[in-house]
């Protein structure tokens, strides 16, 4: 039986993945030298296409690293001398704050509850905070922060850097980058690719800050410091031997998405999300974890199943549909359902029949 992976990452591979992996093998892409002309062309093509797809400003830089968790560490190392602020809506926001603390930074956090009904933009940020770290869509809870509220924070605190984790919301989330200095994501969710590659997108202001820290003698990391990544990226290279195959596959999927059109992809995700939320809102037992629709994720739905997580997952698995367990302490009480471009409306209808 062919399985459909509604797991939140790794998730269902993109429909054209098999074709692209075959072409990559035939063209010996995994053997490319990361210092050669072909890789430099691949680097430039991939970053140019990603900028086009996500409407990223031309003066922002794009870096390739290993994972989203690495990205969190790089951002703290490269942008914070003393103080960071973290808005926490789940386990991944909490992890980011923990990494900052482990790196010796002074950390201030605000945790939002699942029944949160205020404006994120109304939060008071400490004067000493150099950066505001926001998990825009936390994969552990399905808590979505509307981008407009992030923009308002930037308007309220223009002198501070804004860093946003869009790991499980890209390419669905539509970011206006003039209000966001740093974003990052990994490719095994919304782009339907194998794990092992992450992207950091940085503004000129971000690089100015890391440059200032370097001049002050502050340790900003080593081979994968933002400063070193930036210097290499200017020559379409990476500091180390990167995941060339995954960069190639990402470029191919981005081209596919450009042909389909991101507006169409986003509308389909909205439609699938509505189908699932309508279903669970009217279910007699299972209910969405996030109560306020304003903060419900369209891409990672978290559902309370009253201690029946294993039962629901086993039932769906026997029908060919894999969904995720709840995260951490919520493993037995929740399921998590991905809604990425790789999932079709037909998949959703079929899966819901067996819940």
C-alpha positions as CSV (number, residue, x, y, z in Angstrom):
1,X,0.0,0.0,0.0
2,X,1.3,3.4,-1.0
3,X,1.5,5.7,2.0
4,X,0.5,9.4,2.1
5,X,2.6,11.2,4.7
6,X,0.7,13.9,6.6
7,X,3.5,14.0,9.1
8,X,4.8,17.5,9.8
9,X,8.4,16.9,8.8
10,X,9.8,15.0,7.1
11,X,6.5,15.0,5.2
12,X,5.1,13.9,1.8
13,X,7.7,14.5,-0.9
14,X,6.9,16.9,-3.7
15,X,5.1,15.2,-6.6
16,X,8.0,15.8,-9.0
17,X,10.7,14.6,-6.5
18,X,11.2,11.2,-8.2
19,X,11.8,12.8,-11.6
20,X,14.2,15.3,-10.2
21,X,16.2,12.7,-8.2
22,X,16.5,10.6,-11.3
23,X,17.8,13.6,-13.4
24,X,20.2,14.5,-10.6
25,X,21.6,11.0,-10.7
26,X,21.9,10.9,-14.4
27,X,23.7,14.3,-14.4
28,X,26.1,13.3,-11.5
29,X,24.9,16.2,-9.4
30,X,26.1,14.6,-6.1
31,X,29.6,14.6,-7.6
32,X,29.8,18.3,-8.3
33,X,32.7,20.2,-6.7
34,X,31.4,22.9,-4.4
35,X,34.3,25.1,-5.6
36,X,33.5,24.6,-9.3
37,X,31.7,26.7,-11.8
38,X,28.7,24.3,-12.0
39,X,28.0,24.6,-8.3
40,X,28.4,28.4,-8.4
41,X,25.8,28.5,-11.1
42,X,23.5,26.2,-9.1
43,X,23.9,28.4,-6.0
44,X,23.1,31.6,-8.0
45,X,20.2,30.0,-9.8
46,X,18.7,28.6,-6.6
47,X,19.0,31.8,-4.7
48,X,17.7,33.9,-7.6
49,X,14.7,31.6,-8.0
50,X,13.9,31.6,-4.3
51,X,14.0,35.4,-4.2
52,X,11.6,35.4,-7.1
53,X,9.2,32.9,-5.5
54,X,9.1,34.5,-2.1
55,X,9.5,38.1,-3.2
56,X,12.7,38.5,-1.2
57,X,14.5,41.9,-1.8
58,X,17.5,41.7,-4.1
59,X,19.9,43.1,-1.4
60,X,19.0,40.3,1.1
61,X,21.4,37.4,1.2
62,X,20.6,33.7,1.3
63,X,22.7,31.1,3.1
64,X,22.6,27.3,3.1
65,X,23.1,25.5,6.4
66,X,22.3,22.1,7.8
67,X,19.1,22.6,9.8
68,X,16.6,25.1,11.3
69,X,18.0,24.4,14.8
70,X,21.4,25.4,13.5
71,X,19.9,28.5,12.1
72,X,18.6,29.5,15.5
73,X,22.1,29.2,17.0
74,X,23.8,31.1,14.1
75,X,21.3,34.0,14.5
76,X,22.0,34.3,18.2
77,X,25.7,34.0,17.8
78,X,25.8,36.5,14.9
79,X,23.4,39.1,16.1
80,X,23.4,39.3,19.9
81,X,26.1,40.7,22.1
82,X,24.1,40.5,25.4
83,X,20.3,40.5,25.3
84,X,17.7,38.7,23.3
85,X,13.9,38.6,23.5
86,X,11.8,35.5,22.6
87,X,8.1,35.2,21.9
88,X,7.2,31.6,22.7
89,X,4.2,29.8,21.4
90,X,5.5,26.2,21.6
91,X,8.5,23.9,22.0
92,X,10.5,25.3,19.1
93,X,10.3,28.9,20.3
94,X,11.3,27.6,23.7
95,X,14.3,25.8,22.2
96,X,15.5,29.0,20.5
97,X,15.4,30.8,23.8
98,X,17.3,27.9,25.5
99,X,20.0,28.1,22.9
100,X,20.4,31.8,23.5
101,X,20.8,31.1,27.2
102,X,23.3,28.3,26.6
103,X,25.3,30.8,24.5
104,X,25.5,33.0,27.5
105,X,23.0,35.7,26.5
106,X,20.6,37.3,28.8
107,X,17.2,36.1,27.7
108,X,13.7,37.6,28.2
109,X,10.7,35.5,27.2
110,X,7.0,35.9,26.9
111,X,4.8,32.8,26.5
112,X,1.5,33.0,24.8
113,X,-1.3,30.5,25.8
114,X,-3.3,28.5,23.3
115,X,-6.3,30.6,24.2
116,X,-4.4,33.9,23.5
117,X,-6.8,36.6,22.3
118,X,-4.7,39.7,22.4
119,X,-2.4,41.5,19.9
120,X,1.2,40.3,19.6
121,X,2.0,43.8,18.5
122,X,1.0,45.1,21.9
123,X,3.8,43.2,23.7
124,X,6.3,45.4,25.5
125,X,9.8,44.6,24.5
126,X,12.7,45.3,26.9
127,X,14.8,48.3,25.9
128,X,18.0,46.3,26.1
129,X,16.9,43.5,23.8
130,X,18.9,43.5,20.6
131,X,16.7,41.1,18.7
132,X,13.1,39.9,18.8
133,X,12.9,36.2,18.0
134,X,9.5,34.9,16.8
135,X,8.4,31.4,15.8
136,X,5.9,32.5,13.3
137,X,4.3,29.1,13.1
138,X,5.3,26.7,15.9
139,X,5.2,23.1,14.6
140,X,4.6,21.7,18.1
141,X,1.4,23.5,18.8
142,X,0.1,24.8,15.5
143,X,0.1,28.4,16.8
144,X,0.3,30.8,13.9
145,X,1.3,34.5,14.4
146,X,-0.2,36.7,11.7
147,X,2.7,38.4,9.8
148,X,0.9,41.8,10.1
149,X,1.4,41.6,13.9
150,X,5.1,41.0,13.4
151,X,5.3,44.0,11.1
152,X,3.7,46.1,13.8
153,X,6.3,45.0,16.3
154,X,9.0,46.2,13.9
155,X,7.2,49.5,13.5
156,X,7.1,49.8,17.3
157,X,10.7,48.9,17.7
158,X,12.5,49.8,14.4
159,X,16.0,49.8,16.0
160,X,15.7,46.0,17.0
161,X,16.3,43.1,14.6
162,X,13.3,40.9,13.9
163,X,14.1,37.2,13.4
164,X,11.3,34.8,12.3
165,X,11.1,31.0,12.2
166,X,9.0,30.1,9.1
167,X,10.0,26.5,9.1
168,X,6.6,25.0,8.8
169,X,4.7,27.8,7.1
170,X,6.9,28.5,4.1
171,X,6.0,28.8,1.2
172,X,2.5,29.5,2.3
173,X,3.3,32.4,4.6
174,X,3.6,35.7,2.7
175,X,6.3,37.8,4.3
176,X,6.9,41.5,3.7
177,X,10.7,41.4,4.2
178,X,11.1,45.1,4.8
179,X,9.7,44.4,8.3
180,X,11.7,41.2,8.9
181,X,15.5,41.1,9.1
182,X,16.1,37.4,9.3
183,X,14.0,34.4,8.4
184,X,14.9,30.7,8.2
185,X,13.4,27.4,7.2
186,X,14.3,23.8,6.4
187,X,13.2,22.0,3.2
188,X,11.6,18.8,4.6
189,X,8.2,20.4,5.2
190,X,6.7,22.9,2.7
191,X,9.1,22.1,-0.1
192,X,8.6,18.3,0.2
193,X,12.3,17.3,0.2
194,X,14.6,15.1,2.3
195,X,15.9,16.6,5.5
196,X,19.5,18.0,5.8
197,X,19.2,21.5,4.3
198,X,18.1,24.8,5.8
199,X,18.0,28.3,4.4
200,X,18.7,31.6,6.3
201,X,17.6,34.8,4.7
202,X,19.3,37.9,6.0
203,X,18.9,41.7,5.6
204,X,21.8,44.2,5.2
205,X,21.0,45.4,8.7
206,X,21.6,41.9,10.0
207,X,25.0,41.8,8.4
208,X,25.8,45.3,9.7
209,X,25.1,44.1,13.2
210,X,27.3,41.0,12.9
211,X,30.0,43.1,11.4
212,X,29.8,45.5,14.4
213,X,30.1,42.6,16.8
214,X,33.2,41.3,15.0
215,X,34.8,44.7,15.3
216,X,34.1,44.7,19.0
217,X,35.9,41.3,19.4
218,X,32.7,39.4,20.1
219,X,32.7,35.8,19.2
220,X,30.1,35.3,16.5
221,X,30.8,31.7,15.6
222,X,33.4,30.0,13.4
223,X,33.1,28.5,9.9
224,X,29.3,29.0,9.8
225,X,29.3,32.5,11.3
226,X,26.9,34.8,9.5
227,X,30.0,36.9,8.5
228,X,31.7,33.9,6.9
229,X,28.5,32.7,5.2
230,X,28.1,36.1,3.8
231,X,31.6,36.3,2.4
232,X,31.3,33.0,0.7
233,X,27.8,33.6,-0.6
234,X,29.1,36.7,-2.4
235,X,31.1,34.3,-4.6
236,X,28.2,31.8,-4.8
237,X,29.9,29.4,-2.4
238,X,29.5,27.9,1.0
239,X,32.2,27.6,3.7
240,X,32.1,23.8,3.8
241,X,31.0,21.0,1.4
242,X,27.3,21.5,1.3
243,X,24.3,19.2,0.6
244,X,24.6,19.8,-3.1
245,X,22.0,17.3,-4.1
246,X,19.4,18.9,-1.8
247,X,20.2,22.4,-3.2
248,X,19.7,21.0,-6.7
249,X,16.4,19.4,-5.7
250,X,15.2,22.6,-3.9
251,X,16.0,24.6,-7.1
252,X,13.9,22.2,-9.2
253,X,10.9,22.3,-6.8
254,X,11.1,26.1,-6.7
255,X,10.9,26.1,-10.5
256,X,7.9,23.8,-10.3
257,X,6.2,26.2,-7.9
258,X,7.0,29.2,-10.0
259,X,5.3,27.5,-12.9
260,X,2.3,26.6,-10.8
261,X,2.1,30.0,-9.2
262,X,2.3,30.6,-5.5
263,X,-1.1,32.3,-5.4
264,X,-2.7,29.0,-6.6
265,X,-0.6,27.0,-4.1
266,X,-1.7,29.3,-1.2
267,X,-5.3,29.2,-2.2
268,X,-5.3,25.4,-2.2
269,X,-3.6,25.3,1.2
270,X,-6.3,27.6,2.6
271,X,-9.0,25.4,1.1
272,X,-7.5,22.2,2.6
273,X,-7.1,23.9,6.0
274,X,-10.8,25.0,6.0
275,X,-11.9,21.4,5.1
276,X,-10.0,20.0,8.1
277,X,-10.8,22.7,10.6
278,X,-14.5,22.6,9.7
279,X,-14.4,18.8,10.1
280,X,-12.8,18.9,13.6
281,X,-14.8,22.0,14.8
282,X,-17.9,19.8,14.3
283,X,-16.4,16.6,15.6
284,X,-18.1,15.3,18.8
285,X,-14.8,14.3,20.5
286,X,-11.7,15.6,18.6
287,X,-11.2,19.4,18.6
288,X,-8.5,21.9,17.3
289,X,-5.9,22.6,20.0
290,X,-5.7,26.4,19.2
291,X,-9.1,27.8,20.1
292,X,-8.8,31.3,18.5
293,X,-9.0,30.9,14.7
294,X,-6.8,34.0,14.3
295,X,-3.9,32.0,15.6
296,X,-4.6,28.6,14.0
297,X,-2.0,27.4,11.6
298,X,-3.1,26.5,8.1
299,X,-0.1,24.3,7.5
300,X,0.4,22.4,10.7
301,X,-2.9,21.5,12.4
302,X,-2.8,20.2,16.0
303,X,-5.9,18.3,17.2
304,X,-6.8,17.3,20.7
305,X,-7.8,13.6,20.6
306,X,-8.4,12.9,24.3
307,X,-5.7,10.3,24.9
308,X,-6.5,8.5,21.6
309,X,-3.5,9.6,19.6
310,X,-2.1,6.1,19.0
311,X,-5.5,4.7,18.2
312,X,-6.2,7.4,15.6
313,X,-2.7,7.2,14.0
314,X,-2.9,3.4,13.8
315,X,-6.4,3.5,12.2
316,X,-5.2,6.0,9.6
317,X,-2.0,4.2,9.0
318,X,-3.9,1.0,8.1
319,X,-5.7,3.0,5.4
320,X,-2.5,4.4,4.0
321,X,-2.4,7.8,5.8
322,X,0.4,8.8,8.3
323,X,-0.2,11.7,10.7
324,X,2.1,12.8,13.5
325,X,1.7,12.3,17.2
326,X,1.5,15.2,19.6
327,X,4.8,16.9,20.5
328,X,6.6,16.1,23.8
329,X,4.2,15.7,26.7
330,X,1.2,15.9,24.3
331,X,2.2,12.8,22.4
332,X,-0.7,10.7,23.6
333,X,-3.4,13.5,23.6
334,X,-2.9,15.1,20.2
335,X,-2.3,14.4,16.5
336,X,-0.5,16.8,14.2
337,X,-1.5,17.0,10.5
338,X,0.6,18.6,7.8
339,X,-1.0,20.7,5.1
340,X,1.8,21.4,2.6
341,X,1.8,21.9,-1.2
342,X,2.6,18.1,-1.6
343,X,-0.8,17.2,-0.1
344,X,-3.7,17.2,-2.4
345,X,-7.4,18.1,-1.8
346,X,-8.2,14.5,-2.7
347,X,-5.7,13.3,0.0
348,X,-7.4,15.4,2.6
349,X,-10.9,14.2,1.7
350,X,-9.8,10.5,1.8
351,X,-7.9,10.9,5.1
352,X,-10.8,12.6,6.9
353,X,-13.1,9.7,6.0
354,X,-11.1,7.4,8.3
355,X,-10.6,9.7,11.4
